[in-house]
Amino acid sequence: MLKNQTSPMHVPGKLHNVEHVLIDVGTGYYVKNENEDDKDFFKRKTDFFTKQTEKMQPALQEKHAMKQALMEMMSQKIQ
């Protein structure tokens, strides 16, 4: 499962009781589910977050490269 730490950050976690789960469906609402639909729901959520992460990766790499270039330029100007 992915545990929401802050709105943009989720971390991996494990469920102790997989028979009874509460699903956060957004805006502070939770649904109690105890059937196979839970697995489908979590699979869709996991796939969504994986795709979003993959989409953001190139932009993050570009920003990192820009930051590195800026740091090198500032370092040269300081010297």
C-alpha positions as CSV (number, residue, x, y, z in Angstrom):
1,M,0.0,0.0,0.0
2,L,1.0,3.6,-0.3
3,K,0.6,5.7,2.9
4,N,-0.1,9.4,2.4
5,Q,2.5,11.4,4.4
6,T,1.7,14.8,2.9
7,S,-0.5,15.7,-0.1
8,P,2.3,15.2,-2.7
9,M,4.2,12.4,-0.9
10,H,3.3,8.8,-0.4
11,V,5.5,6.1,1.1
12,P,5.2,2.3,0.9
13,G,3.5,0.5,3.9
14,K,2.1,-2.8,4.9
15,L,-1.4,-3.7,6.2
16,H,-1.6,-5.9,9.3
17,N,-5.3,-6.8,8.8
18,V,-6.1,-7.2,5.1
19,E,-9.7,-8.4,5.7
20,H,-11.0,-5.0,6.8
21,V,-9.7,-1.8,5.3
22,L,-10.8,1.8,5.2
23,I,-10.2,3.5,1.8
24,D,-9.7,7.2,1.6
25,V,-11.8,8.3,-1.3
26,G,-10.8,11.9,-1.0
27,T,-11.8,15.1,0.8
28,G,-11.8,13.4,4.2
29,Y,-14.3,10.6,3.3
30,Y,-13.5,7.0,4.0
31,V,-15.2,3.8,2.8
32,K,-15.1,0.5,4.6
33,N,-14.6,-2.3,2.1
34,E,-14.2,-6.0,2.8
35,N,-14.1,-7.6,-0.7
36,E,-12.2,-8.1,-3.9
37,D,-13.0,-4.5,-5.0
38,D,-10.4,-3.3,-2.6
39,K,-7.6,-5.0,-4.6
40,D,-8.9,-3.4,-7.8
41,F,-9.1,0.0,-6.2
42,F,-5.6,-0.2,-4.8
43,K,-4.2,-1.5,-8.1
44,R,-5.7,1.5,-9.9
45,K,-4.3,3.9,-7.3
46,T,-0.8,2.3,-7.5
47,D,-0.9,2.4,-11.3
48,F,-1.9,6.0,-11.2
49,F,0.9,7.0,-8.8
50,T,3.4,5.0,-10.8
51,K,2.4,6.8,-14.0
52,Q,2.4,10.2,-12.4
53,T,5.9,9.5,-11.0
54,E,7.1,8.4,-14.4
55,K,5.7,11.5,-16.0
56,M,7.4,13.8,-13.5
57,Q,10.8,12.1,-13.7
58,P,12.0,13.9,-16.9
59,A,10.9,17.3,-15.6
60,L,12.7,16.6,-12.3
61,Q,15.9,15.6,-14.1
62,E,15.8,18.7,-16.2
63,K,15.3,20.9,-13.2
64,H,18.2,19.2,-11.5
65,A,20.4,19.8,-14.5
66,M,19.4,23.4,-14.5
67,K,20.2,23.7,-10.8
68,Q,23.6,22.2,-11.4
69,A,24.4,24.5,-14.2
70,L,23.3,27.5,-12.1
71,M,25.5,26.4,-9.2
72,E,28.5,26.0,-11.5
73,M,27.9,29.5,-13.0
74,M,27.6,31.0,-9.5
75,S,30.7,29.2,-8.4
76,Q,32.6,30.6,-11.3
77,K,31.4,34.1,-10.7
78,I,32.4,34.0,-7.1
79,Q,35.9,32.9,-8.0
